[in-house]
Amino acid sequence: MASQVTPQENEFRRRIARWREIFFAQKYRFDLGQSFLVVVNFTLLIITASDKLQVFFGIPRLRSLLILIVPLGFVGVWLFGYFMDKVVRAAQMAERQSMKRSEVWTQHHAQMDRIEQQIGEMKQLLAEREKR
């Protein structure tokens, strides 16, 4: 006998699912903000390290070069992002990795394999029947 889900349990599950969606939306927004924070951190790092870079390169007025160093750093980061997007195809690779780890996709692929196998068997039976 199948277990019956009470209306209270159904309502509880619906509320949990809603809170899960809200939580994930906030996490997604945080991740987007965190990616911008990397840009801010990079800028602050160069400004903070400018005194050490001045000694290392032996340039007496490195502060004037910060006008070039910071934009060049951003261009370098953008070029690396472009490389990851166009050459490595990072978005597709991330999706593939997520699909490999997803229990739902694993079950879906197993089901599709079974369906394809059954269709193949049906085609063979039809071909044999037509030969007779």
N, C-alpha and C positions, 0 to 999 in steps of 0.2 A: 504494500500500500504506500503510495507516494505521500510524503509529508506535505502538509498544508502550510502555506506562509500566511501568517496573520496580517491584518491590515497595519498593526503597530510595527511589525518587523519590516513590512514593505516601506512604510514611512521612514523608519530608521535608516534603511538602506539608501533610500532616496536622499535623505539629509547627508549621510556620509559621502555619497557620490558628489553631491553639490559642494561640500566642503573640500573634497579632494580636488575638484575643478578649480575652486577659488585658490587653494594652496598652490597648485601647479601654475596658475596664471601669475601669482605673485612671485614664484620662483623664476619663471620665465622673464618677468620684468627685471628682477634682480640680476639675472645673468646678462641681460642686455646692458644694464647700468654698469655691471662689473667690467664688461668689455670696453666701455668708454673710460673706466677708471684706469685701465692699462695705459691709455694715451696720456692721461693726466700724470700718472706716476712716471712715465717716461720723460715728460717735460720737466717735472720736478727733479728727477734724478740727474739730468744733464745740468740743470742750474746748480744743484747742490755739488756736483762733481766738478764744476768748472774750475775751482781753485786747484784741484789735483791735476786736471787736464792741462792747466796753465803751466804747472811745474814739469809735467811729463813731456809736453811738446816744446817747452822753452819759449812760449809765446807770451810776451809781457802783457798784452791787452786781449785776453781771450773773451772777455765779456762782449766785445764787439762782434766776435765770431759766433756767439750764441744765436745771433739773428740768422745765421746760415745753418748752424748745427741742428737746431730744433726742427726747422722745416725739412732738412735732409733726412733726419731721423724719421719723420712722419712719412716722407716719400719712400724710404727704405721699408718701413712697416707696410705701407700700402702695396709696394711691389711684391713683398713676400705674400701678402694676402691675395694679390692677383695671381701669383704663381700657384698658390694653394688652390685657388678657385679654378683656373683654366687648365693647369697642367695636372695637378694631383686630383682634381675634382673632389675636394674635401667633403662637400655636402653629400654627394652620392656615396662616398666611402663611409661617412658617418651613418647614413641611412642603411647601408648594407650591414654594418656592424650591429646596428640596433635590431635589424631583422633577424640576424643570426642569433641574437640573445633573446628574442621574443618568443615566449611559449605559444602565443596565439599564432604567430606566423609559422612556427614549426608544425603545429597541428594543421594549419591551413595547407601547407605544402604536402604533408602526408595525405591529407584528404584528396587533394588534387591529383597526387600520384596514383591513389587507388582508383579515382574516377577515370583517369587516362588509361590505366591498365584494363579496367572493365570495358571501356569503349573499344580498346584494341581487341579484346577477346570477342566482343560482339561483332566487330568487323570481320574477324576470322570466321566466326560461325556463319555470318551472312555470305561470305565468299564461298565457304564450303557448301552451303545450301544452294547457291546459284550454280555451282558446278554440277550438281546432281541432276 
